[in-house]
Amino acid sequence: MNERETLKINAKGHLELGGADCVELAKQFGTPVYLYDEAYIRRMMGVYRDTLQKEYGENAMVLYASKAFSCQAIYRIAAEENIGIDVVSGGELYTALQAGFPAERIYMHGNNKLDYEIEEALDAQIGCIVADAYSEIDKIETAAAKRNMVQTVLLRINPGVEAHTHAFVQTATTDSKFGFSIADGSAEQITAYALQKKHIRLVGYHCHIGSQIFEKQSFVLAVEKCIRFMAEMKDKLAFEADTLNLGGGFGIWYTDEDKKLSAENYAEYLQSSIAAVKEYAQKYALKLPYILVEPGRSIVGEAGITLYTVGAIKDIPGVKKYVAIDGGMFENPRYALYQSKYTPILANRANEEPTEIVSIAGKCCESGDIIAVNVALPEVKSGDVLAILSTGAYNYSMAMNYNRNKIPPCVLVKDGKGEYIVRPQTYEDIVRNDCIPTRLLKK
């Protein structure tokens, strides 16, 4: 277990998060339940914000990457911590606006923004749209012209840096669906196209090389390629970009196969990117750009854990022992998607040594409904409270109602107390939008 001040084993031998006993939280809120450590979230937002301030001054901003975990409470926290956010859909934008988040600190991403999403963004007067298609440039131009306004835009470019992560989370390889490639000239072509528009103010570029990255050099290489490209655009098109969005992608600890990074380590990662910006801007005779960074997983990933209650236990002699939980792929699909690994711990017997190897199965009618394979635990008993660590990112945000299971609630924990930030779903919620055609009602 990657123990820290706000995630530890207490005197009762129970797992504790944010000063609250997880066994008691399971009783209070039921299982499955997502728990979020508010102090950890605020600390990580502050680390990125303060590092930028110290190393680069006011000419920078942190954007929390909403896709990791989106709800009104997280946007309220981001607003209080004086950072920006990025959103990738109309739903995320609506949620942020409902939370009262300042529109000028919102950046919108996405590789296929729908017409109504662009219109909603312009109506809200958000700070910036990151364009990722010629059609988006045209849509923004048309919508902005109708509103007699000029919209600030970044272009997503692809520097061709291959980070060593799962293939599905690499986003800057040459065959990615994201961005315009620097290498094949398409990034230059879209730049020239955007500069012709009257109702678009192109200010710079965005790149994101992938997720769950632990190599500083990958980020540094991306900086170098982007700034060299910016210098080329200055020479060829007389366009000197004001802004460079460096994206996110900092890795987190899921199991002991991953590095255990402290808040200070994340600051060092960011410092290396900032140093590269300064070095290459000077090398290529460019002004220092306004820089943005987009951490998401590293802010909320390790802040979150999921609690379950153990149900059926099935031991297949000489083959495998399955421990079934009251959750599954409907609230954590990442193993099914990426074979992602997690660290489980018995929250009610957290100080006991592991004695057996088990696989943790969900309750869905699906053979691939697995949360963890061949993990070490003490002898598991039906009724135990099982915690899966580091589930704060891409768990609730990817949850679904498969088999018409209810998506679990989210609870924010601080100073020993938990409070709902997303209420439990009900069966009524699940059928709320169901409709029965009139012809079927007649029968």
C-alpha positions in Angstrom: 0.0 0.0 0.0 1.3 3.5 -0.9 0.6 4.8 2.6 0.5 8.6 3.2 -0.7 10.9 5.9 -4.4 10.8 4.7 -4.5 7.1 3.7 -3.3 4.8 6.5 -4.1 1.9 8.8 -5.6 3.0 12.1 -5.3 1.5 15.6 -8.2 -0.8 14.9 -6.4 -2.3 11.9 -8.9 -0.6 9.6 -8.1 1.3 6.5 -8.5 5.1 7.1 -9.0 7.8 4.5 -9.0 11.5 5.3 -9.2 10.7 9.0 -12.3 8.6 8.6 -12.5 4.8 9.2 -13.4 3.2 5.9 -15.4 0.4 7.7 -17.6 3.0 9.3 -17.9 4.8 6.0 -19.1 1.6 4.4 -21.7 1.3 7.0 -22.8 4.9 6.7 -22.9 5.1 2.9 -23.2 1.5 1.8 -21.2 -0.3 -0.9 -20.0 0.0 -3.5 -19.0 3.6 -2.9 -16.4 5.9 -4.3 -14.5 7.8 -1.6 -12.4 11.0 -2.3 -9.8 12.5 -0.1 -10.4 16.3 -0.3 -7.1 17.2 1.4 -5.1 15.2 -1.2 -7.0 16.7 -4.1 -6.3 20.3 -2.8 -2.7 19.5 -2.1 -2.1 18.3 -5.7 -3.8 21.2 -7.2 -1.7 23.5 -5.1 1.5 21.7 -6.0 1.0 22.3 -9.7 -0.3 25.9 -9.2 2.6 26.9 -6.8 5.2 25.2 -9.0 4.1 27.2 -12.0 4.0 30.4 -10.0 7.5 29.9 -8.5 9.2 28.7 -11.7 7.3 30.7 -14.4 5.5 33.5 -12.7 2.0 34.7 -13.7 2.4 33.7 -17.3 0.9 30.3 -16.8 -2.1 28.4 -15.5 -3.0 24.9 -14.3 -6.1 23.3 -15.9 -7.7 20.4 -14.1 -8.5 17.7 -16.7 -12.2 17.1 -16.1 -12.4 13.8 -17.9 -10.6 12.1 -14.9 -13.5 13.0 -12.6 -16.3 15.5 -13.2 -18.9 16.7 -10.8 -19.9 20.0 -9.4 -18.0 19.6 -6.2 -14.6 19.1 -7.9 -15.2 22.3 -9.9 -15.9 24.2 -6.7 -12.7 22.9 -5.3 -10.8 23.9 -8.5 -12.3 27.4 -8.3 -11.3 27.8 -4.7 -7.8 26.6 -5.5 -7.6 29.3 -8.2 -6.9 27.0 -11.2 -8.6 26.5 -14.5 -10.3 23.4 -16.0 -10.5 21.7 -19.3 -13.7 20.1 -20.5 -14.3 17.6 -23.4 -18.0 17.7 -23.8 -21.1 19.7 -23.4 -22.0 17.7 -20.3 -18.7 18.6 -18.6 -19.1 22.2 -19.6 -22.7 22.3 -18.3 -21.6 20.8 -15.0 -18.8 23.3 -14.5 -21.1 26.2 -15.3 -23.8 24.9 -12.9 -21.1 24.8 -10.2 -20.4 28.5 -10.9 -17.0 27.9 -12.3 -15.6 31.1 -14.0 -16.1 30.6 -17.8 -13.0 32.5 -18.7 -10.9 29.8 -17.0 -12.5 27.0 -19.1 -10.8 25.4 -22.1 -12.8 23.0 -24.3 -11.2 20.0 -25.9 -12.4 17.1 -28.1 -11.7 15.7 -31.5 -15.3 15.9 -32.8 -17.1 18.7 -31.0 -20.7 18.8 -32.0 -22.4 21.9 -33.3 -24.4 22.5 -30.2 -21.3 22.0 -28.0 -19.4 24.7 -29.8 -22.5 27.0 -29.6 -22.8 26.4 -25.9 -19.1 27.2 -25.4 -19.4 30.5 -27.3 -22.6 31.4 -25.5 -20.9 30.8 -22.1 -17.9 32.9 -23.4 -15.4 30.3 -22.3 -11.7 31.2 -22.3 -10.5 29.0 -25.2 -11.5 26.2 -27.6 -8.8 23.7 -28.6 -9.6 22.9 -32.3 -8.8 19.5 -33.7 -10.4 19.5 -37.2 -10.9 21.8 -40.2 -14.6 21.4 -39.7 -14.3 22.7 -36.1 -12.5 25.8 -37.4 -15.3 26.4 -39.8 -18.0 25.7 -37.1 -16.3 28.1 -34.7 -16.0 30.8 -37.3 -19.6 30.5 -38.3 -20.9 30.4 -34.8 -18.7 33.3 -33.7 -19.7 35.4 -36.7 -23.4 35.0 -35.8 -22.6 36.2 -32.3 -20.4 39.1 -33.6 -17.5 37.9 -31.5 -14.0 36.6 -31.8 -13.2 33.3 -30.2 -9.8 32.5 -28.8 -8.5 29.1 -30.2 -5.6 26.8 -29.8 -4.7 24.1 -32.4 -4.0 20.6 -31.2 -0.8 19.4 -32.8 0.9 16.1 -32.8 4.7 16.2 -32.0 5.1 12.5 -32.7 6.5 11.6 -29.3 5.8 8.0 -28.3 5.4 7.7 -24.5 5.8 4.3 -23.0 2.2 3.7 -22.0 -0.6 1.4 -23.0 -1.4 1.8 -26.7 -4.9 3.0 -26.1 -3.7 5.9 -24.0 -1.0 7.1 -26.4 -2.2 10.2 -28.1 0.7 11.7 -30.0 1.9 8.9 -32.2 1.6 9.6 -35.9 -1.5 7.4 -36.3 -3.4 9.0 -33.4 -7.0 10.3 -33.9 -5.9 13.4 -32.1 -4.0 16.4 -33.4 -2.3 17.6 -36.6 1.1 16.1 -37.3 4.1 18.3 -37.3 6.1 15.8 -39.3 3.8 15.5 -42.3 3.1 19.2 -42.6 -0.6 19.1 -41.6 0.0 21.2 -38.5 1.4 24.0 -40.7 -1.5 23.7 -43.1 -4.2 24.0 -40.3 -2.3 26.9 -38.9 -2.4 28.8 -42.2 -6.1 27.9 -42.5 -7.0 29.2 -39.0 -5.1 32.4 -39.5 -7.4 33.3 -42.4 -10.5 33.4 -40.2 -11.9 36.7 -39.1 -13.8 35.5 -36.0 -11.0 33.2 -34.7 -8.1 34.5 -32.7 -5.4 31.8 -33.0 -3.1 32.2 -30.0 -1.0 29.0 -30.0 -0.9 25.2 -29.8 -1.8 22.3 -27.6 -0.2 18.9 -27.3 -0.8 15.9 -25.1 1.4 12.8 -25.6 -0.5 10.3 -23.5 -1.4 9.1 -20.0 0.3 7.3 -17.1 3.8 8.6 -18.1 6.7 8.4 -15.7 9.5 9.5 -18.1 10.4 13.2 -17.8 12.3 13.0 -21.0 9.1 12.3 -23.0 7.6 15.6 -21.8 10.9 17.5 -22.5 11.1 16.1 -26.0 7.5 17.1 -26.7 8.3 20.7 -25.6 11.3 20.9 -27.8 9.4 19.7 -30.9 6.5 22.1 -30.2 8.7 25.1 -29.7 10.8 24.3 -32.8 7.5 24.1 -34.7 6.4 27.5 -33.3 9.7 29.0 -34.5 9.0 27.6 -38.0 5.5 29.1 -38.0 7.0 32.5 -37.1 9.4 32.2 -40.0 7.0 30.8 -42.6 3.7 32.4 -41.6 4.8 35.4 -39.6 2.8 33.9 -36.7 4.4 33.9 -33.3 2.3 31.9 -30.9 1.5 33.4 -27.5 0.4 30.1 -25.8 1.7 26.6 -25.5 -0.5 24.0 -23.7 1.7 21.2 -22.6 -1.1 18.8 -21.8 -1.0 16.3 -18.9 -0.3 12.6 -18.6 1.7 12.3 -15.3 1.6 8.8 -14.0 0.3 7.6 -10.6 0.8 4.6 -8.3 -1.7 1.8 -8.9 0.5 -1.2 -7.8 4.1 -1.7 -6.7 5.0 -2.1 -10.4 4.5 1.7 -10.6 6.8 4.4 -9.2 5.6 6.0 -6.0 5.7 9.7 -6.6 5.4 12.3 -3.9 3.9 15.7 -4.4 7.5 17.0 -4.6 8.2 14.5 -7.4 5.3 15.9 -9.4 6.7 19.3 -8.9 10.0 18.1 -10.3 8.3 16.7 -13.4 6.7 20.1 -14.0 10.0 21.9 -13.3 11.7 19.9 -16.0 9.1 20.9 -18.6 9.2 24.5 -17.6 13.0 24.5 -17.8 12.7 23.0 -21.3 10.3 25.8 -22.4 12.7 28.4 -21.2 15.7 26.7 -22.9 14.1 26.1 -26.3 12.3 29.5 -26.4 15.7 31.1 -26.0 17.3 28.7 -28.5 14.8 29.5 -31.2 14.6 33.2 -30.4 10.9 33.2 -29.3 9.2 35.1 -26.5 8.3 33.0 -23.5 4.8 31.7 -24.2 1.9 31.6 -21.8 2.0 27.9 -20.7 -0.8 25.6 -19.5 -0.6 22.2 -18.0 -3.5 19.7 -17.7 -3.1 17.2 -14.8 -6.1 15.1 -14.1 -5.3 11.6 -13.0 -2.4 12.8 -10.8 -4.8 15.2 -8.9 -7.6 12.8 -8.2 -6.3 9.3 -9.0 -4.7 8.4 -5.7 -7.2 10.6 -3.9 -9.9 8.0 -4.6 -10.6 4.5 -3.3 -13.6 2.3 -3.9 -15.2 0.2 -1.2 -17.0 -3.1 -1.8 -18.6 -5.8 0.2 -17.4 -9.4 -0.5 -20.2 -11.8 -1.4 -19.7 -15.2 -3.0 -16.3 -17.0 -2.9 -15.6 -19.7 -5.4 -12.5 -21.8 -5.1 -11.7 -23.9 -8.2 -9.0 -26.3 -6.8 -5.7 -26.1 -8.5 -7.0 -23.4 -10.9 -8.2 -20.1 -9.4 -10.1 -18.7 -6.4 -12.7 -16.0 -7.2 -13.8 -13.4 -4.7 -17.0 -11.8 -5.9 -17.9 -8.2 -4.9 -21.1 -6.1 -5.1 -19.5 -3.9 -7.9 -17.8 -4.7 -11.1 -17.1 -3.5 -14.6 -20.2 -1.2 -14.4 -18.3 1.1 -12.0 -14.7 0.2 -12.9 -14.3 -0.9 -16.6 -10.6 -0.2 -16.7 -9.5 -3.8 -16.3 -11.8 -4.8 -19.1 -10.6 -2.0 -21.3 -6.9 -1.9 -20.6 -6.1 -4.8 -18.3 -5.3 -2.1 -15.7 -3.8 -3.3 -12.4 -5.0 -2.3 -9.0 -4.0 -2.9 -5.4 -6.8 -4.4 -3.2 -6.8 -4.3 0.6 -9.3 -5.6 3.2 -10.4 -2.4 4.8 -11.7 -4.2 7.9 -8.5 -6.3 8.3 -5.9 -4.0 6.7 -3.0 -5.0 9.0 -3.2 -8.7 8.3 -0.6 -10.3 6.1 -1.7 -11.8 2.8 -2.0 -15.6 2.8 -3.7 -16.4 -0.6 -3.8 -15.5 -4.2 -7.3 -14.6 -5.5 -9.0 -12.9 -8.5 -11.6 -10.3 -7.8 -14.8 -10.7 -9.9 -17.7 -8.4 -10.3 -21.4 -9.2 -10.3 -22.1 -8.5 -14.0 -23.3 -11.3 -16.3 -20.0 -11.1 -18.2 -17.0 -13.4 -18.0 -14.7 -10.4 -18.5 -16.1 -8.7 -15.4 -12.9 -8.7 -13.5 -11.4 -6.0 -11.3 -8.0 -7.7 -10.4 -6.3 -11.0 -11.2 -4.0 -13.0 -9.0 -3.6 -10.6 -6.2 -2.5 -11.3 -2.7 -4.9 -10.9 0.3 -5.5 -12.4 3.7 -8.0 -15.2 3.7 -11.1 -13.4 2.4 -14.5 -14.0 4.0 -17.9 -13.2 2.8 -18.9 -9.9 4.3 -15.4 -8.4 4.4 -15.1 -4.8 3.2 -12.7 -4.7 0.2 -11.0 -1.5 -0.8 -9.5 -1.0 -4.3 -6.9 1.8 -4.1 -6.2 4.6 -6.7 -9.7 4.6 -8.2 -10.2 8.4 -8.2 -9.6 8.8 -11.9 -11.5 7.3 -14.8 -13.7 5.1 -12.6 -16.8 7.2 -11.7 -16.3 9.1 -15.0 -16.4 5.9 -17.0 -19.2 4.1 -15.0 -22.3 2.8 -16.7 -25.6 1.0 -16.0 -24.6 -2.3 -17.6 -27.1 -5.0 -16.5 -29.0 -2.0 -15.2 -26.8 -1.9 -12.1 -26.8 1.4 -10.2 -23.8 3.6 -10.5 -22.3 4.1 -6.9 -22.4 7.4 -5.1 -19.3 9.6 -4.6 -18.4 10.7 -1.0 -15.9 13.5 -0.3 -14.0 12.9 2.9 -12.2 15.5 5.0 -11.3 15.7 8.7 -12.8 12.4 9.5 -16.2 13.1 7.9 -17.8 12.0 4.7 -20.4 13.8 2.6 -22.1 13.0 -0.7 -20.9 14.9 -3.7 -22.8 12.5 -6.0 -25.9 10.9 -4.5 -26.7 7.2 -5.0 -28.6 6.3 -8.1 -32.0 4.7 -7.7 -33.9 2.3 -9.9 -36.2 5.2 -10.6 -33.1 7.1 -12.0 -32.3 4.1 -14.3 -35.8 4.0 -15.8 -36.4 7.7 -15.8 -35.9 8.2 -19.5 -37.6 4.9 -20.6 -40.7 5.3 -22.8 -43.3 2.8 -23.8 -44.7 3.5 -27.3 -48.5 4.1 -27.4 -49.0 1.0 -29.6 -47.5 -1.2 -26.8 -49.7 0.4 -24.1 -52.8 -0.6 -26.0 -52.1 -4.3 -25.7 
